[in-house]
Amino acid sequence: MADDLVLDTAIRNWVLIPLSVVMVLIGVLRYFVSKLLRSSQTPDAKIVKEGQVMLRARNLRAAANFIPSKAFHSRKIYFCNEVCLLSVYCSFQKV
């Protein structure tokens, strides 16, 4: 049979352990650098809500031919009221 592979203690102490420590430190450094470079600003809730309403209204307009007219008109009224409520809500926030 083949002889067992034995790792020299000097190689372990002076090569593998420092190499492992350096790799862990590089991983930690990469994590913190990416955390610093990421934007930490949270978007304004009003802007997000208005954007979602606009997307839902656009999807309704695209699906207008596929849903019954009664359903389309009720959703259209809902979105019109939603936009009006958003504008009233925004005007109260500015005061």
DSSP file (Angstrom, degrees, kcal/mol; ACC not computed):
  #  RESIDUE AA STRUCTURE BP1 BP2  ACC     N-H-->O    O-->H-N    N-H-->O    O-->H-N    TCO  KAPPA ALPHA  PHI   PSI    X-CA   Y-CA   Z-CA
    1    1 A M              0   0    0      0, 0.0     2,-0.2     0, 0.0     0, 0.0   0.000 360.0 360.0 360.0 165.8    0.0    0.0    0.0
    2    2 A A        -     0   0    0      1,-0.1     2,-0.1     3,-0.0     3,-0.1  -0.477 360.0-103.2 -80.2 151.1    0.9    3.6   -0.3
    3    3 A D        -     0   0    0     -2,-0.2     2,-0.1     1,-0.1    -1,-0.1  -0.401  43.3 -97.9 -70.1 150.5    2.4    5.5    2.5
    4    4 A D        -     0   0    0      1,-0.1     2,-0.6    -2,-0.1    -1,-0.1  -0.425  35.7-116.5 -68.5 142.9    0.1    7.9    4.4
    5    5 A L        -     0   0    0     -2,-0.1     2,-0.4    -3,-0.1    -1,-0.1  -0.723  34.9-168.1 -83.3 122.0    0.4   11.5    3.4
    6    6 A V        -     0   0    0     -2,-0.6     2,-0.5    -3,-0.0    -3,-0.0  -0.936  15.2-136.5-117.5 133.6    1.6   13.5    6.4
    7    7 A L        -     0   0    0     -2,-0.4     2,-0.1     1,-0.0    -2,-0.0  -0.762  24.2-121.8 -90.6 127.6    1.6   17.3    6.6
    8    8 A D     >  -     0   0    0     -2,-0.5     4,-2.2     1,-0.1     5,-0.1  -0.443  14.2-134.3 -66.8 138.1    4.7   18.9    7.9
    9    9 A T  H  > S+     0   0    0      1,-0.2     4,-2.7     2,-0.2     5,-0.2   0.832 104.3  56.4 -65.9 -32.3    4.0   21.1   11.0
   10   10 A A  H  > S+     0   0    0      2,-0.2     4,-2.4     1,-0.2     5,-0.2   0.909 108.6  46.8 -66.5 -40.6    6.1   23.9    9.7
   11   11 A I  H  >>S+     0   0    0      2,-0.2     4,-1.9     1,-0.2     5,-1.5   0.921 113.7  49.0 -65.8 -42.4    4.1   24.1    6.5
   12   12 A R  I  <>S+     0   0    0     -4,-2.2     5,-2.0     3,-0.2    -2,-0.2   0.932 116.5  41.7 -61.5 -45.8    0.9   24.0    8.4
   13   13 A N  I  <5S+     0   0    0     -4,-2.7    -2,-0.2     1,-0.2    -1,-0.2   0.850 125.0  32.5 -73.5 -34.8    2.0   26.7   10.8
   14   14 A W  I  <5S+     0   0    0     -4,-2.4    -1,-0.2    -5,-0.2    -2,-0.2   0.556 132.1  20.3-103.8  -9.3    3.6   29.1    8.4
   15   15 A V  I  X5S+     0   0    0     -4,-1.9     4,-1.9    -5,-0.2    -3,-0.2   0.703 121.7  39.3-122.7 -58.5    1.5   28.6    5.2
   16   16 A L  I  ><S+     0   0    0     -5,-1.5     4,-2.3     2,-0.2     5,-0.2   0.907 115.6  47.9 -71.1 -43.0   -1.9   27.1    5.7
   17   17 A I  H  ><S+     0   0    0     -5,-2.0     4,-2.3    -6,-0.2     5,-0.2   0.950 115.6  43.5 -66.0 -49.0   -3.0   28.9    8.9
   18   18 A P  H  > S+     0   0    0      0, 0.0     4,-2.6     0, 0.0    -1,-0.2   0.889 113.7  52.9 -63.0 -35.8   -2.0   32.4    7.7
   19   19 A L  H  X S+     0   0    0     -4,-1.9     4,-2.1     2,-0.2    -2,-0.2   0.908 109.9  47.8 -64.2 -41.2   -3.5   31.7    4.3
   20   20 A S  H  X S+     0   0    0     -4,-2.3     4,-2.0     2,-0.2    -1,-0.2   0.911 112.1  49.4 -64.7 -42.6   -6.8   30.7    5.9
   21   21 A V  H  X S+     0   0    0     -4,-2.3     4,-2.4     1,-0.2    -2,-0.2   0.913 110.7  50.2 -63.4 -42.9   -6.8   33.8    8.1
   22   22 A V  H  X S+     0   0    0     -4,-2.6     4,-2.3     1,-0.2    -1,-0.2   0.903 109.3  51.4 -63.2 -41.4   -6.1   36.0    5.1
   23   23 A M  H  X S+     0   0    0     -4,-2.1     4,-1.9     2,-0.2    -1,-0.2   0.896 110.7  48.2 -64.5 -39.9   -9.0   34.5    3.2
   24   24 A V  H  X S+     0   0    0     -4,-2.0     4,-2.2     2,-0.2    -2,-0.2   0.921 112.1  49.5 -65.3 -43.6  -11.4   35.0    6.1
   25   25 A L  H  X S+     0   0    0     -4,-2.4     4,-2.5     1,-0.2    -2,-0.2   0.866 108.8  52.6 -64.7 -36.0  -10.2   38.6    6.4
   26   26 A I  H  X S+     0   0    0     -4,-2.3     4,-2.6     2,-0.2    -1,-0.2   0.901 108.7  50.9 -65.6 -40.1  -10.7   39.2    2.7
   27   27 A G  H  X S+     0   0    0     -4,-1.9     4,-1.9     2,-0.2    -2,-0.2   0.914 111.8  46.5 -62.3 -42.8  -14.2   37.9    2.9
   28   28 A V  H  X S+     0   0    0     -4,-2.2     4,-2.2     2,-0.2    -2,-0.2   0.911 112.7  50.4 -65.4 -42.6  -15.0   40.3    5.8
   29   29 A L  H  X S+     0   0    0     -4,-2.5     4,-2.4     1,-0.2     5,-0.2   0.909 109.4  50.6 -62.3 -43.3  -13.4   43.2    4.0
   30   30 A R  H  X S+     0   0    0     -4,-2.6     4,-2.3     1,-0.2    -1,-0.2   0.886 109.1  52.7 -62.1 -38.5  -15.5   42.5    0.9
   31   31 A Y  H  X S+     0   0    0     -4,-1.9     4,-1.9     1,-0.2    -2,-0.2   0.940 112.4  43.0 -62.3 -48.2  -18.6   42.4    2.9
   32   32 A F  H  X S+     0   0    0     -4,-2.2     4,-2.0     2,-0.2    -2,-0.2   0.857 112.9  52.1 -71.1 -34.0  -18.0   45.8    4.5
   33   33 A V  H  X S+     0   0    0     -4,-2.4     4,-2.0     2,-0.2    -1,-0.2   0.926 111.6  46.7 -66.0 -43.4  -16.9   47.4    1.3
   34   34 A S  H  X S+     0   0    0     -4,-2.3     4,-1.3     1,-0.2    -2,-0.2   0.857 111.0  53.1 -66.8 -32.4  -20.0   46.2   -0.5
   35   35 A K  H  < S+     0   0    0     -4,-1.9    -1,-0.2    -5,-0.2    -2,-0.2   0.878 110.3  47.5 -68.2 -37.3  -22.1   47.4    2.5
   36   36 A L  H  < S+     0   0    0     -4,-2.0    -2,-0.2     1,-0.2    -1,-0.2   0.855 112.0  49.5 -70.5 -35.1  -20.5   50.9    2.3
   37   37 A L  H  < S+     0   0    0     -4,-2.0    -1,-0.2    -5,-0.1    -2,-0.2   0.719  91.8  93.5 -79.9 -20.6  -21.0   51.1   -1.5
   38   38 A R  S  < S-     0   0    0     -4,-1.3     2,-0.4    -5,-0.2    -3,-0.0  -0.444  85.9-111.6 -70.7 144.3  -24.7   50.1   -1.4
   39   39 A S        -     0   0    0      1,-0.1    -1,-0.1    -2,-0.1    -2,-0.1  -0.625  25.9-168.3 -77.9 133.7  -27.2   53.0   -1.2
   40   40 A S        +     0   0    0     -2,-0.4     2,-0.4    -4,-0.1    -1,-0.1   0.271  46.0 120.2-104.8  10.2  -28.9   53.1    2.2
   41   41 A Q        -     0   0    0      1,-0.0    -2,-0.1     0, 0.0     0, 0.0  -0.609  56.4-141.8 -79.4 130.6  -31.6   55.5    1.3
   42   42 A T        -     0   0    0     -2,-0.4     3,-0.1     1,-0.1    -2,-0.1  -0.744  25.4-110.9 -89.1 138.4  -35.1   54.2    1.6
   43   43 A P        -     0   0    0      0, 0.0     2,-0.2     0, 0.0    -1,-0.1  -0.323  38.3 -94.5 -68.3 152.0  -37.5   55.4   -1.1
   44   44 A D     >  -     0   0    0      1,-0.1     4,-2.1     2,-0.0     5,-0.2  -0.446  27.6-136.6 -66.6 134.0  -40.2   57.8   -0.2
   45   45 A A  H  > S+     0   0    0      1,-0.2     4,-2.5     2,-0.2     5,-0.2   0.852 102.5  55.3 -63.4 -35.6  -43.5   55.9    0.7
   46   46 A K  H  > S+     0   0    0      2,-0.2     4,-2.4     1,-0.2    -1,-0.2   0.921 108.7  47.0 -64.2 -43.8  -45.6   58.4   -1.3
   47   47 A I  H  > S+     0   0    0      2,-0.2     4,-2.3     1,-0.2    -2,-0.2   0.903 113.1  48.9 -65.5 -41.4  -43.5   57.8   -4.5
   48   48 A V  H  X S+     0   0    0     -4,-2.1     4,-2.3     2,-0.2    -2,-0.2   0.923 111.9  48.5 -64.8 -43.9  -43.6   54.1   -4.1
   49   49 A K  H  X S+     0   0    0     -4,-2.5     4,-2.3     2,-0.2    -2,-0.2   0.918 112.1  48.3 -64.2 -43.5  -47.4   54.0   -3.5
   50   50 A E  H  X S+     0   0    0     -4,-2.4     4,-2.4     1,-0.2    -1,-0.2   0.901 111.1  51.4 -63.2 -40.0  -48.0   56.3   -6.5
   51   51 A G  H  X S+     0   0    0     -4,-2.3     4,-2.3     2,-0.2    -2,-0.2   0.900 109.7  49.3 -63.3 -40.6  -45.8   54.1   -8.7
   52   52 A Q  H  X S+     0   0    0     -4,-2.3     4,-2.5     2,-0.2    -2,-0.2   0.901 110.5  50.4 -65.7 -40.3  -47.7   51.0   -7.6
   53   53 A V  H  X S+     0   0    0     -4,-2.3     4,-2.5     1,-0.2    -2,-0.2   0.918 111.0  49.5 -62.8 -42.2  -51.0   52.6   -8.4
   54   54 A M  H  X S+     0   0    0     -4,-2.4     4,-2.3     2,-0.2    -2,-0.2   0.900 111.0  49.3 -65.2 -39.8  -49.8   53.6  -11.8
   55   55 A L  H  X S+     0   0    0     -4,-2.3     4,-2.4     2,-0.2    -2,-0.2   0.920 112.0  48.0 -64.4 -42.9  -48.5   50.1  -12.5
   56   56 A R  H  X S+     0   0    0     -4,-2.5     4,-2.0     1,-0.2    -2,-0.2   0.897 112.3  49.3 -65.7 -38.9  -51.8   48.5  -11.5
   57   57 A A  H  X S+     0   0    0     -4,-2.5     4,-2.3     2,-0.2    -1,-0.2   0.889 110.4  50.9 -66.3 -38.3  -53.7   51.0  -13.6
   58   58 A R  H  X S+     0   0    0     -4,-2.3     4,-2.1     2,-0.2    -2,-0.2   0.900 109.9  49.8 -65.1 -40.3  -51.5   50.3  -16.6
   59   59 A N  H  X S+     0   0    0     -4,-2.4     4,-1.8     2,-0.2    -2,-0.2   0.879 109.7  51.9 -65.3 -36.7  -52.1   46.5  -16.1
   60   60 A L  H  < S+     0   0    0     -4,-2.0    -2,-0.2     2,-0.2    -1,-0.2   0.920 109.3  49.4 -63.9 -43.2  -55.8   47.2  -16.0
   61   61 A R  H >< S+     0   0    0     -4,-2.3     3,-0.9     1,-0.2     4,-0.2   0.885 111.3  49.6 -63.7 -37.6  -55.6   49.1  -19.2
   62   62 A A  H 3< S+     0   0    0     -4,-2.1     3,-0.4     1,-0.2    -1,-0.2   0.827 114.6  44.5 -70.0 -30.7  -53.7   46.3  -20.9
   63   63 A A  T >X S+     0   0    0     -4,-1.8     3,-1.3     1,-0.2     4,-0.8   0.235  79.4 109.4 -96.6  13.5  -56.2   43.7  -19.7
   64   64 A A  T <4 S+     0   0    0     -3,-0.9     3,-0.4     1,-0.3    -1,-0.2   0.824  78.1  50.3 -61.8 -32.3  -59.3   45.7  -20.6
   65   65 A N  T 34 S+     0   0    0     -3,-0.4    -1,-0.3    -4,-0.2    -2,-0.1   0.644 109.2  52.5 -79.7 -13.5  -60.1   43.4  -23.5
   66   66 A F  T <4 S+     0   0    0     -3,-1.3    -1,-0.2     2,-0.1    -2,-0.2   0.537 101.3  61.3-103.2  -8.1  -59.9   40.3  -21.4
   67   67 A I  S  < S-     0   0    0     -4,-0.8     5,-0.0    -3,-0.4     0, 0.0  -0.832  94.6 -88.4-117.2 157.5  -62.2   41.1  -18.4
   68   68 A P     >  -     0   0    0      0, 0.0     4,-2.3     0, 0.0     5,-0.1  -0.245  35.7-119.1 -61.8 152.3  -65.9   41.9  -18.4
   69   69 A S  H  > S+     0   0    0      1,-0.2     4,-2.6     2,-0.2     5,-0.2   0.851 113.0  55.6 -64.3 -34.5  -66.8   45.5  -18.9
   70   70 A K  H  > S+     0   0    0      2,-0.2     4,-2.1     1,-0.2    -1,-0.2   0.917 109.7  46.3 -63.7 -42.2  -68.5   45.7  -15.5
   71   71 A A  H  > S+     0   0    0      2,-0.2     4,-2.2     1,-0.2    -2,-0.2   0.897 112.1  51.9 -65.7 -39.9  -65.4   44.6  -13.8
   72   72 A F  H  X S+     0   0    0     -4,-2.3     4,-2.5     1,-0.2    -2,-0.2   0.933 110.8  46.7 -62.2 -46.0  -63.3   47.0  -15.9
   73   73 A H  H  X S+     0   0    0     -4,-2.6     4,-2.4     2,-0.2    -1,-0.2   0.883 111.5  50.6 -67.1 -38.2  -65.5   50.0  -15.0
   74   74 A S  H  X S+     0   0    0     -4,-2.1     4,-2.0     2,-0.2    -1,-0.2   0.908 113.6  45.4 -66.4 -38.8  -65.5   49.1  -11.3
   75   75 A R  H  X S+     0   0    0     -4,-2.2     4,-2.7     2,-0.2    -2,-0.2   0.878 110.7  54.2 -69.9 -36.2  -61.7   48.9  -11.2
   76   76 A K  H  X S+     0   0    0     -4,-2.5     4,-2.3     2,-0.2    -2,-0.2   0.923 109.1  47.9 -62.2 -44.1  -61.4   52.1  -13.2
   77   77 A I  H  X S+     0   0    0     -4,-2.4     4,-2.4     2,-0.2    -1,-0.2   0.904 110.9  52.5 -62.2 -41.0  -63.6   53.9  -10.7
   78   78 A Y  H  X S+     0   0    0     -4,-2.0     4,-2.5     1,-0.2    -2,-0.2   0.938 110.7  46.0 -60.7 -46.8  -61.4   52.4   -7.9
   79   79 A F  H  X S+     0   0    0     -4,-2.7     4,-2.4     2,-0.2    -1,-0.2   0.874 110.7  52.9 -67.7 -35.4  -58.2   53.6   -9.5
   80   80 A C  H  X S+     0   0    0     -4,-2.3     4,-2.1     2,-0.2    -1,-0.2   0.926 112.7  44.7 -63.7 -42.9  -59.6   57.1  -10.1
   81   81 A N  H  X S+     0   0    0     -4,-2.4     4,-2.9     2,-0.2    -2,-0.2   0.879 111.0  54.8 -66.5 -37.0  -60.6   57.3   -6.5
   82   82 A E  H  X S+     0   0    0     -4,-2.5     4,-2.3     2,-0.2    -2,-0.2   0.919 109.4  46.4 -62.9 -43.8  -57.2   56.0   -5.4
   83   83 A V  H  X S+     0   0    0     -4,-2.4     4,-2.2     2,-0.2    -1,-0.2   0.905 113.5  49.1 -65.9 -41.0  -55.4   58.6   -7.4
   84   84 A C  H  X S+     0   0    0     -4,-2.1     4,-2.2     1,-0.2    -2,-0.2   0.911 111.3  49.6 -64.3 -41.4  -57.7   61.3   -6.0
   85   85 A L  H  X S+     0   0    0     -4,-2.9     4,-2.9     1,-0.2    -2,-0.2   0.885 109.0  52.9 -64.7 -37.5  -57.1   60.0   -2.5
   86   86 A L  H  X S+     0   0    0     -4,-2.3     4,-2.6     2,-0.2    -1,-0.2   0.919 109.3  48.1 -63.4 -42.2  -53.3   60.0   -3.1
   87   87 A S  H  X S+     0   0    0     -4,-2.2     4,-1.9     2,-0.2    -2,-0.2   0.897 114.1  46.3 -67.5 -37.9  -53.4   63.7   -4.2
   88   88 A V  H  X S+     0   0    0     -4,-2.2     4,-2.0     2,-0.2    -2,-0.2   0.919 113.0  50.2 -66.9 -42.7  -55.5   64.7   -1.1
   89   89 A Y  H  X S+     0   0    0     -4,-2.9     4,-1.7     1,-0.2    -2,-0.2   0.900 110.9  49.4 -61.2 -41.8  -53.2   62.6    1.2
   90   90 A C  H  X S+     0   0    0     -4,-2.6     4,-1.5     1,-0.2    -1,-0.2   0.880 108.6  52.3 -67.1 -37.3  -50.2   64.3   -0.3
   91   91 A S  H  X S+     0   0    0     -4,-1.9     4,-0.8     1,-0.2    -1,-0.2   0.868 109.5  49.8 -68.5 -33.4  -51.7   67.8    0.1
   92   92 A F  H  < S+     0   0    0     -4,-2.0     3,-0.3     1,-0.2    -1,-0.2   0.837 107.3  55.5 -70.7 -31.8  -52.4   67.0    3.8
   93   93 A Q  H  < S+     0   0    0     -4,-1.7    -2,-0.2     1,-0.2    -1,-0.2   0.848 103.0  55.0 -68.8 -32.6  -48.8   65.8    4.3
   94   94 A K  H  <        0   0    0     -4,-1.5    -1,-0.2     1,-0.3    -2,-0.2   0.762 360.0 360.0 -72.3 -24.1  -47.4   69.1    3.0
   95   95 A V     <        0   0    0     -4,-0.8    -1,-0.3    -3,-0.3    -2,-0.2   0.480 360.0 360.0 -74.0 360.0  -49.3   71.2    5.6
